Every structure is written in C-alpha cells, then in structure tokens.
Amino acid sequence: MNVFGSIGTSEILFLLILMVILLGPQKMIQGAKDLGRTIRTITHSQFWKEVKQTSREIRDLPKKIMEEADIEDDVKEIKNVLDGSFDQTILDRSHVPHVESSPSLAAEKKDDKDKKAQ
C-alpha cells in the first residue's frame, strides 16, 4: 500500500525507526517539524511549480506528437490487432500505393524481364 506516491508504509516505518535510533525521541520531534517546514517551502516555491509543469509537458509529449502526425487512428488499429479484436475490414484494406502505368514504365518492366530471361 502506497501512502505518499511511491513511498509505501514499510518505507515510512523504516524511516521512523531510523529517526528514533539516530535522534532520540525529543530531537526526532524537532527534526520532523524542521523537515515539514522544508518540504512546505520547497513545494510552494516557484522552482517546484516549474518542475511540475515540465513533468506534465514531458508526460503529454507522446500524445502531442501523435496528434500532430495525425496517427491516432493507426495507433488504435494497431492496438485492436494486438488485442485480437479487429475488424475484417482492416485485413481487407491494402496499403500498397496505386501507381498508374505509363508507356515508359511498361517498357522498363519489359526490359527488366528480358534481361532476367537471358
């Protein structure tokens, strides 16, 4: 069970026991007060607000990149295929580009076939 984010109850208990051993009961109370003041000062500072904002921007970066590249639909299709819940329409689609044949392209293909035959 996590009480404070990623710090669990066993870690907090370990820190309390360590504080009692190192500081003693009276100094432990004063140390806890000082620690609380320090944490409050840090979390209410402008630096901390900038760190939180930067962290939020970094977490949202992949989503922004997907939106700008306009690949959300492709990602959804990939997830559906990986989950096994995909439509037959996905399998029926062809992502091969359609190229119109031209006389020069047909001549090049014929030359390539002739070279391979020799």
DRENMARRO-184942 format. One line per 3 residues: for each residue x, y, z of N, C-alpha, C, O, CB. Coordinates in Angstrom, 1 decimal, always signed. Glycine has a CB too. Layout:
BEGIN
X:Y:Z:X:Y:Z:X:Y:Z:X:Y:Z:X:Y:Z; ...
//
This chain:
BEGIN
+0.8:-1.2:+0.0:+0.0:+0.0:+0.0:+0.9:+1.2:+0.0:+1.7:+1.4:+0.9:-1.0:+0.0:+1.2; +0.7:+2.1:-1.0:+1.5:+3.3:-1.1:+0.7:+4.5:-0.4:-0.4:+4.8:-0.8:+1.8:+3.7:-2.5; +1.3:+5.1:+0.5:+0.7:+6.2:+1.2:+1.0:+7.6:+0.5:+0.1:+8.3:+0.2:+1.1:+6.3:+2.7
+2.3:+7.8:+0.3:+2.7:+9.1:-0.3:+3.3:+8.8:-1.7:+4.6:+8.8:-1.8:+3.7:+9.8:+0.6; +2.5:+8.6:-2.7:+3.0:+8.4:-4.0:+3.7:+7.1:-4.1:+3.0:+6.0:-4.0:+4.0:+9.5:-4.4; +5.0:+7.0:-4.3:+5.7:+5.8:-4.5:+6.3:+5.3:-3.2:+7.0:+4.2:-3.2:+6.8:+5.9:-5.6
+6.1:+6.0:-2.1:+6.7:+5.6:-0.8:+5.6:+4.8:-0.1:+4.5:+5.3:+0.2:+7.1:+6.8:+0.1; +5.9:+3.6:+0.3:+4.9:+2.7:+0.9:+5.0:+2.8:+2.4:+5.9:+3.5:+3.0:+5.2:+1.3:+0.5; +4.1:+2.1:+3.1:+4.1:+2.1:+4.6:+5.4:+1.5:+5.2:+5.8:+2.0:+6.2:+2.9:+1.4:+5.1
+5.9:+0.5:+4.6:+7.1:-0.1:+5.1:+8.3:+0.8:+5.1:+9.1:+0.9:+6.0:+7.5:-1.4:+4.4; +8.4:+1.6:+4.0:+9.5:+2.6:+4.0:+9.3:+3.7:+5.0:+10.3:+4.2:+5.6:+9.6:+3.3:+2.6; +8.1:+4.1:+5.2:+7.8:+5.2:+6.3:+8.2:+4.6:+7.6:+8.8:+5.3:+8.5:+6.4:+5.7:+6.2
+7.8:+3.4:+7.9:+8.0:+2.8:+9.2:+9.6:+2.6:+9.4:+10.1:+2.9:+10.5:+7.4:+1.4:+9.3; +10.3:+2.2:+8.4:+11.7:+2.1:+8.4:+12.4:+3.5:+8.8:+13.3:+3.6:+9.6:+12.3:+1.6:+7.1; +11.9:+4.6:+8.1:+12.4:+5.9:+8.4:+12.1:+6.4:+9.8:+13.0:+7.0:+10.4:+11.8:+6.9:+7.4
+10.9:+6.1:+10.3:+10.6:+6.4:+11.7:+11.5:+5.7:+12.7:+12.0:+6.3:+13.7:+9.1:+6.1:+12.0; +11.7:+4.4:+12.5:+12.6:+3.7:+13.4:+14.0:+4.2:+13.3:+14.7:+4.3:+14.4:+12.6:+2.2:+13.1; +14.5:+4.5:+12.2:+15.8:+5.1:+12.0:+16.0:+6.4:+12.7:+17.0:+6.7:+13.3:+16.2:+5.2:+10.5
+14.9:+7.2:+12.6:+15.0:+8.6:+13.2:+15.0:+8.4:+14.7:+15.7:+9.1:+15.4:+13.7:+9.4:+12.8; +14.2:+7.5:+15.3:+14.2:+7.3:+16.8:+15.6:+6.8:+17.2:+16.1:+7.3:+18.2:+13.2:+6.3:+17.2; +16.2:+5.9:+16.4:+17.5:+5.4:+16.8:+18.6:+6.5:+16.7:+19.4:+6.6:+17.7:+17.9:+4.2:+15.9
+18.6:+7.3:+15.7:+19.7:+8.3:+15.5:+19.5:+9.5:+16.3:+20.4:+10.1:+16.8:+19.7:+8.6:+14.0; +18.2:+10.0:+16.4:+18.0:+11.3:+17.0:+17.5:+11.2:+18.4:+17.7:+12.1:+19.2:+17.0:+12.1:+16.2; +16.8:+10.1:+18.8:+16.1:+10.1:+20.1:+14.8:+10.7:+20.0:+14.5:+11.4:+19.0:+17.0:+10.8:+21.2
+13.9:+10.4:+21.0:+12.5:+10.9:+20.9:+12.4:+12.4:+20.9:+11.5:+12.9:+20.1:+11.8:+10.3:+22.0; +13.1:+13.1:+21.6:+12.9:+14.6:+21.7:+13.4:+15.3:+20.4:+12.7:+16.1:+19.9:+13.7:+15.1:+22.9; +14.6:+14.9:+20.0:+15.1:+15.5:+18.8:+14.4:+15.1:+17.5:+14.4:+15.8:+16.5:+16.6:+15.2:+18.6
+13.8:+13.9:+17.6:+13.0:+13.4:+16.5:+11.8:+14.3:+16.2:+11.5:+14.6:+15.0:+12.5:+12.0:+16.7; +11.2:+14.8:+17.2:+10.0:+15.7:+17.0:+10.5:+17.0:+16.4:+9.8:+17.5:+15.5:+9.3:+15.9:+18.4; +11.5:+17.6:+16.9:+12.0:+18.8:+16.3:+12.5:+18.6:+14.9:+12.3:+19.4:+14.0:+13.2:+19.4:+17.2
+13.2:+17.5:+14.6:+13.6:+17.2:+13.3:+12.5:+17.0:+12.3:+12.5:+17.4:+11.2:+14.5:+15.9:+13.3; +11.4:+16.4:+12.8:+10.2:+16.2:+11.9:+9.6:+17.6:+11.6:+9.1:+17.8:+10.5:+9.1:+15.3:+12.6; +9.5:+18.5:+12.6:+9.0:+19.8:+12.3:+9.8:+20.5:+11.3:+9.3:+21.2:+10.4:+8.9:+20.6:+13.7
+11.2:+20.5:+11.5:+12.1:+21.1:+10.5:+11.9:+20.5:+9.1:+11.9:+21.3:+8.1:+13.5:+21.0:+11.0; +11.8:+19.2:+9.0:+11.6:+18.6:+7.8:+10.3:+19.0:+7.1:+10.2:+19.2:+5.9:+11.6:+17.0:+7.9; +9.2:+19.1:+7.9:+7.9:+19.5:+7.4:+8.0:+20.9:+6.8:+7.4:+21.2:+5.8:+6.9:+19.5:+8.5
+8.7:+21.8:+7.5:+8.8:+23.2:+7.1:+9.6:+23.3:+5.8:+9.3:+24.0:+4.8:+9.5:+24.1:+8.1; +10.7:+22.5:+5.7:+11.5:+22.5:+4.5:+10.7:+21.9:+3.3:+10.8:+22.5:+2.2:+12.8:+21.6:+4.7; +10.0:+20.9:+3.5:+9.2:+20.3:+2.4:+8.1:+21.3:+2.0:+7.9:+21.5:+0.8:+8.5:+19.0:+2.8
+7.5:+22.0:+2.9:+6.5:+23.0:+2.6:+7.1:+24.2:+1.8:+6.5:+24.6:+0.8:+5.8:+23.6:+3.9; +8.3:+24.6:+2.2:+8.9:+25.7:+1.5:+9.3:+25.3:+0.1:+9.1:+26.0:-0.9:+10.2:+26.1:+2.2; +9.7:+24.1:-0.1:+10.1:+23.6:-1.4:+8.9:+23.4:-2.3:+8.9:+23.9:-3.5:+10.8:+22.2:-1.3
+7.8:+22.8:-1.8:+6.6:+22.6:-2.6:+5.8:+23.8:-3.0:+5.0:+23.8:-3.9:+5.7:+21.6:-1.9; +6.0:+24.9:-2.2:+5.3:+26.1:-2.5:+6.2:+27.1:-3.3:+5.8:+28.3:-3.5:+4.8:+26.8:-1.2; +7.4:+26.7:-3.7:+8.3:+27.6:-4.4:+8.0:+27.6:-5.9:+7.3:+26.7:-6.4:+9.8:+27.2:-4.2
+8.5:+28.6:-6.5:+8.3:+28.8:-8.0:+9.1:+27.7:-8.7:+8.6:+27.2:-9.8:+8.8:+30.1:-8.5; +10.2:+27.3:-8.2:+11.0:+26.2:-8.8:+10.2:+24.9:-8.9:+10.2:+24.2:-9.9:+12.3:+26.0:-8.0; +9.5:+24.6:-7.8:+8.7:+23.3:-7.7:+7.6:+23.4:-8.7:+7.3:+22.4:-9.4:+8.2:+23.1:-6.3
+6.9:+24.6:-8.9:+5.8:+24.7:-9.9:+6.4:+24.5:-11.3:+5.7:+23.9:-12.1:+5.2:+26.1:-9.7; +7.6:+25.0:-11.6:+8.2:+24.8:-12.9:+8.5:+23.3:-13.1:+8.4:+22.8:-14.2:+9.4:+25.7:-13.0; +9.0:+22.7:-12.1:+9.3:+21.2:-12.2:+8.1:+20.4:-12.5:+8.1:+19.6:-13.4:+10.0:+20.7:-10.9
+7.0:+20.7:-11.8:+5.7:+20.0:-12.0:+5.2:+20.3:-13.4:+4.7:+19.4:-14.1:+4.7:+20.4:-11.0; +5.3:+21.5:-13.9:+4.8:+21.9:-15.2:+5.6:+21.2:-16.3:+5.1:+20.7:-17.3:+4.9:+23.4:-15.5; +7.0:+21.1:-16.1:+7.8:+20.4:-17.1:+7.5:+19.0:-17.1:+7.5:+18.3:-18.2:+9.3:+20.7:-16.7
+7.3:+18.4:-15.9:+7.0:+17.0:-15.8:+5.7:+16.7:-16.6:+5.5:+15.7:-17.3:+6.9:+16.5:-14.4; +4.7:+17.5:-16.4:+3.4:+17.4:-17.1:+3.6:+17.5:-18.6:+3.0:+16.7:-19.4:+2.4:+18.4:-16.6; +4.4:+18.4:-19.1:+4.6:+18.6:-20.5:+5.3:+17.3:-21.1:+5.0:+16.9:-22.2:+5.5:+19.8:-20.8
+6.3:+16.8:-20.3:+7.0:+15.6:-20.8:+6.1:+14.4:-20.9:+6.2:+13.6:-21.8:+8.2:+15.3:-19.9; +5.1:+14.2:-19.9:+4.2:+13.2:-20.0:+3.2:+13.3:-21.1:+2.8:+12.3:-21.7:+3.4:+13.1:-18.7; +2.9:+14.5:-21.5:+1.9:+14.8:-22.6:+2.6:+14.8:-24.0:+1.9:+14.9:-25.0:+1.2:+16.1:-22.4
+3.9:+14.8:-24.0:+4.6:+14.9:-25.3:+4.3:+13.8:-26.3:+4.0:+14.1:-27.5:+6.1:+14.8:-25.0; +4.2:+12.5:-25.9:+3.9:+11.5:-26.9:+2.5:+11.7:-27.5:+2.3:+11.5:-28.7:+3.9:+10.1:-26.3; +1.5:+12.2:-26.7:+0.2:+12.4:-27.2:+0.2:+13.6:-28.2:-0.5:+13.5:-29.2:-0.8:+12.7:-26.0
+0.9:+14.6:-27.9:+1.0:+15.8:-28.8:+1.7:+15.4:-30.1:+1.2:+15.8:-31.2:+1.8:+16.9:-28.1; +2.7:+14.6:-30.1:+3.4:+14.1:-31.3:+2.4:+13.3:-32.1:+2.3:+13.5:-33.4:+4.6:+13.3:-31.0; +1.6:+12.4:-31.5:+0.6:+11.6:-32.3:-0.4:+12.5:-32.9:-0.8:+12.3:-34.0:+0.0:+10.6:-31.4
-0.9:+13.5:-32.2:-1.9:+14.4:-32.7:-1.3:+15.2:-33.9:-2.0:+15.4:-34.9:-2.4:+15.4:-31.6; -0.1:+15.7:-33.8:+0.5:+16.5:-34.9:+0.7:+15.6:-36.1:+0.6:+16.1:-37.2:+1.8:+17.1:-34.4; +1.1:+14.4:-35.9:+1.4:+13.5:-37.0:+0.1:+12.8:-37.5:+0.1:+12.2:-38.6:+2.4:+12.4:-36.6
-1.0:+13.1:-36.8:-2.3:+12.5:-37.2:-2.3:+11.0:-37.4:-2.7:+10.5:-38.4:-2.8:+13.2:-38.5; -1.8:+10.3:-36.4:-1.7:+8.9:-36.4:-2.5:+8.2:-35.3:-2.3:+7.0:-35.0:-0.2:+8.4:-36.3; -3.4:+8.9:-34.7:-4.2:+8.3:-33.6:-5.0:+7.1:-34.1:-5.1:+6.1:-33.5:-5.2:+9.3:-33.0
-5.6:+7.2:-35.4:-6.4:+6.1:-35.9:-5.5:+4.9:-36.2:-5.9:+3.7:-35.9:-7.1:+6.5:-37.2; -4.3:+5.1:-36.7:-3.4:+4.0:-36.9:-3.0:+3.3:-35.6:-2.9:+2.1:-35.5:-2.1:+4.5:-37.6; -2.8:+4.1:-34.6:-2.4:+3.5:-33.3:-3.6:+2.7:-32.7:-3.4:+1.6:-32.1:-2.0:+4.6:-32.3
-4.8:+3.2:-32.9:-6.0:+2.4:-32.4:-6.1:+1.1:-33.1:-6.4:+0.1:-32.5:-7.2:+3.3:-32.6; -5.9:+1.2:-34.5:-5.9:-0.1:-35.2:-4.9:-1.1:-34.8:-5.2:-2.3:-34.7:-5.8:+0.2:-36.7; -3.7:-0.6:-34.5:-2.6:-1.5:-34.1:-3.0:-2.1:-32.8:-2.8:-3.3:-32.5:-1.3:-0.7:-34.0
-3.5:-1.3:-31.8:-3.9:-1.8:-30.5:-5.0:-2.9:-30.7:-5.0:-3.9:-30.0:-4.4:-0.7:-29.6; -6.0:-2.6:-31.6:-7.0:-3.6:-31.8:-6.5:-4.9:-32.4:-6.9:-6.0:-32.0:-8.1:-3.0:-32.8; -5.5:-4.8:-33.3:-4.9:-6.0:-33.9:-4.2:-6.8:-32.8:-4.3:-8.0:-32.7:-4.0:-5.7:-35.0
-3.4:-6.1:-32.0:-2.7:-6.7:-30.9:-3.6:-7.4:-29.8:-3.3:-8.4:-29.3:-1.7:-5.8:-30.2; -4.7:-6.7:-29.6:-5.7:-7.3:-28.6:-6.5:-8.4:-29.2:-7.2:-9.2:-28.5:-6.6:-6.2:-28.2; -6.5:-8.6:-30.5:-7.3:-9.6:-31.2:-8.7:-9.2:-31.5:-9.5:-10.1:-31.9:-7.3:-10.8:-30.4
-9.1:-8.0:-31.3:-10.4:-7.5:-31.5:-10.5:-6.6:-32.7:-10.8:-5.4:-32.6:-11.0:-6.8:-30.3; -10.1:-7.1:-33.9:-10.0:-6.3:-35.1:-11.1:-6.7:-36.1:-11.6:-7.8:-36.0:-8.7:-6.3:-35.7; -11.4:-5.8:-36.9:-12.4:-6.0:-38.0:-11.8:-6.7:-39.2:-10.6:-6.6:-39.4:-13.1:-4.7:-38.4
-12.6:-7.3:-40.0:-12.2:-7.9:-41.2:-11.8:-6.8:-42.2:-11.0:-7.0:-43.1:-13.2:-8.8:-41.8; -12.4:-5.6:-42.0:-12.2:-4.5:-42.9:-10.7:-4.1:-42.9:-10.2:-3.6:-43.9:-13.1:-3.3:-42.6; -10.1:-4.2:-41.7:-8.7:-3.8:-41.6:-7.9:-4.8:-42.4:-6.9:-4.4:-43.1:-8.3:-3.9:-40.1
-8.2:-6.1:-42.4:-7.4:-7.0:-43.2:-7.7:-6.9:-44.7:-6.8:-7.2:-45.5:-7.8:-8.5:-42.8; -8.9:-6.4:-45.1:-9.2:-6.3:-46.5:-8.5:-5.0:-47.1:-8.4:-5.0:-48.3:-10.7:-6.1:-46.7; -8.1:-4.1:-46.3:-7.5:-2.9:-46.8:-6.1:-3.2:-47.3:-5.4:-4.0:-46.8:-7.5:-1.8:-45.8
-5.7:-2.5:-48.4:-4.4:-2.6:-48.9:-3.7:-1.3:-48.8:-4.2:-0.2:-49.2:-4.4:-3.1:-50.4; -2.5:-1.3:-48.2:-1.8:-0.1:-48.0:-0.7:+0.1:-49.1:+0.2:+1.0:-49.0:-1.1:+0.0:-46.7; -0.8:-0.7:-50.2:+0.1:-0.6:-51.3:-0.4:+0.6:-52.2:-1.5:+0.7:-52.5:+0.1:-1.9:-52.1
+0.5:+1.5:-52.4:+0.2:+2.7:-53.3:-0.2:+2.2:-54.7:+0.4:+1.3:-55.2:+1.3:+3.7:-53.3; -1.2:+2.9:-55.2:-1.6:+2.6:-56.6:-0.8:+3.5:-57.5:-0.8:+4.7:-57.4:-3.2:+2.9:-56.7; -0.2:+2.8:-58.5:+0.7:+3.5:-59.4:+0.1:+3.3:-60.8:-0.1:+2.2:-61.2:+2.1:+3.1:-59.4
-0.3:+4.4:-61.5:-0.8:+4.3:-62.8:+0.3:+3.9:-63.8:+1.4:+4.5:-63.7:-1.5:+5.6:-63.3; +0.1:+3.0:-64.6:+1.1:+2.6:-65.6:+1.2:+3.6:-66.7:+0.2:+4.1:-67.2:+0.9:+1.2:-66.1; +2.4:+3.8:-67.1:+2.6:+4.7:-68.3:+3.4:+3.9:-69.3:+4.0:+2.9:-69.0:+3.4:+6.0:-67.8
+3.4:+4.4:-70.6:+4.2:+3.6:-71.6:+5.6:+3.4:-71.3:+6.2:+2.4:-71.5:+4.0:+4.3:-73.0; +6.3:+4.4:-70.7:+7.7:+4.3:-70.4:+7.9:+3.3:-69.3:+8.9:+2.6:-69.3:+8.3:+5.7:-70.0; +7.0:+3.3:-68.3:+7.1:+2.3:-67.2:+6.9:+0.9:-67.7:+7.6:+0.0:-67.2:+6.1:+2.6:-66.1
+6.0:+0.7:-68.6:+5.8:-0.6:-69.2:+7.0:-1.1:-70.0:+7.4:-2.3:-69.9:+4.5:-0.6:-70.1; +7.7:-0.2:-70.7:+8.8:-0.5:-71.4:+10.0:-0.9:-70.5:+10.7:-1.8:-70.8:+9.3:+0.7:-72.4; +10.1:-0.2:-69.4:+11.2:-0.5:-68.4:+11.0:-1.9:-67.8:+11.9:-2.7:-67.7:+11.2:+0.5:-67.3
+9.7:-2.2:-67.5:+9.4:-3.6:-66.9:+9.7:-4.6:-68.0:+10.2:-5.7:-67.6:+7.9:-3.6:-66.5; +9.4:-4.4:-69.3:+9.7:-5.4:-70.3:+11.2:-5.6:-70.5:+11.6:-6.7:-70.6:+9.1:-4.9:-71.6; +12.0:-4.5:-70.4:+13.4:-4.6:-70.5:+14.0:-5.4:-69.3:+14.9:-6.2:-69.5:+14.0:-3.2:-70.5
+13.4:-5.2:-68.1:+13.9:-5.9:-66.9:+13.6:-7.4:-67.1:+14.4:-8.2:-66.8:+13.2:-5.4:-65.7; +12.4:-7.8:-67.6:+12.0:-9.2:-67.8:+12.9:-9.8:-68.8:+13.4:-11.0:-68.7:+10.6:-9.3:-68.2; +13.3:-9.1:-69.9:+14.1:-9.6:-71.0:+15.5:-9.9:-70.4:+16.1:-10.9:-70.8:+14.2:-8.6:-72.2
+16.0:-9.0:-69.6:+17.4:-9.2:-69.0:+17.4:-10.4:-68.1:+18.4:-11.1:-68.1:+17.8:-7.9:-68.2; +16.3:-10.6:-67.3:+16.3:-11.7:-66.4:+16.2:-13.0:-67.2:+16.7:-14.0:-66.7:+15.1:-11.6:-65.4; +15.5:-13.0:-68.3:+15.3:-14.2:-69.1:+16.7:-14.6:-69.8:+16.8:-15.8:-70.0:+14.3:-14.0:-70.2
+17.5:-13.7:-70.0:+18.8:-14.0:-70.7:+19.7:-14.7:-69.8:+20.9:-15.0:-70.2:+19.4:-12.8:-71.3
//
